[in-house]
Every structure is written in structure tokens, then in C-alpha cells.
Amino acid sequence: MTDTPVEQMTFEQAMKELEAVVGQLERGDVALDQSIALYERGAALKKRCEDELKRAEEKVAAITLDADGQPTGTTPVDSK
């Protein structure tokens, strides 16, 4: 696990750490308190990944196409 706050991670960073957390939990070789902390971190990482995917989907959906199917620009999307 890294010390990087989850909300500052890129999608790729969060996904990589989430995979590591899941691996540790699946092995079951950590103490109960550490398992709980890992589960909480994993839940936060999962939410970060979902939020980043949603943001990317909104950006893709905002791209407008011309009659030939070529991108002509984007429509601003409210970011949170």
C-alpha cells in the first residue's frame, strides 16, 4: 500500500493498489485489524476507480460528431 491519498490517485494507480489489496485479503495471511483496514482502503479505491470511469464516460459522451462521424469538439461537462 502507498501513502498517497486515494482522492489524489489516478485511475491506474488506484486500480493497481486495489488489486494488491484484494490479493492480500484473498491470501488471508493478515491480522483481523489489518484486514479491516485493507477492506476500508479497498472500498475507497473501488469508489475512486468508479468515479474516474464515470468522469471519463461523461467526457466521451460529450464529444460531438459531424455528419461524417468526425469529432467536431466537445460539449463542456460539469465536473464535481
N, C-alpha and C positions, 0 to 999 in steps of 0.2 A: 504494500500500500504506500501511496505517496502522501505527502503532507499538503499537496495542492488542494485548496478548497474546491469542492465539487462544482460550484457555480462558476468557477473560472476555467474549468476543463473544456477542451474541445470534445467533439463527439468521439473522435478516435481515442483520445486519452481516457475518457470515461468508459468506453466500451472495453478497452484493454484492461483497465483496472477491474471492471465488473467481471470479466472472465476470470481474472485472478482470484477475486473474492469467491465466486462460485466454486472454483476449483478447491480452495481451502475448505469451504463449507462441505463440499461433497466428500472430501477425504475424511472429515470428522476427527482430525487429529489436533483440534484446538480446544482449549478450555471453554466451559459454558459462557463465562463472561466475555471472552474474546469472540465466541460465536455470535453472541448478541450484538456486539459492536460491529462485527463483519456484516451481519444481516442488515443492520441500520445503514451502514455505509453502502451496501449493495442496493438497498431501496432508493437511496439518494442518487446513486449512479444511474440506476434504471430510469428514474424520473428525468435526470439530465439528458440522457440519450433520447428519451421520448420527446422532450421539449425541443431538442436540437433537430430531430427528424421533422417535427411539426413545422418548425420555422423554415426548414429547407423546402418542405412541401408547399408552404404558402408562397415562398419565393418563386418556385417553379410554376405554380398555378397563376401567378401574377404576370407571367411573360405573355405578351400579346403577339399574335401571329398575323401576317398579312395574307392576302388571297393565295399566295404561293406556298404558304406554310412556313415562311421565314420569320424569325423573331424581329419585331419592329421596335421593341422597347419593353419596359416593364411598367406595371402599374404599382405605385407605392403601396406597401402593405404596412399597416400599423404594427410596430414591434412593441413587445412588452418588456 
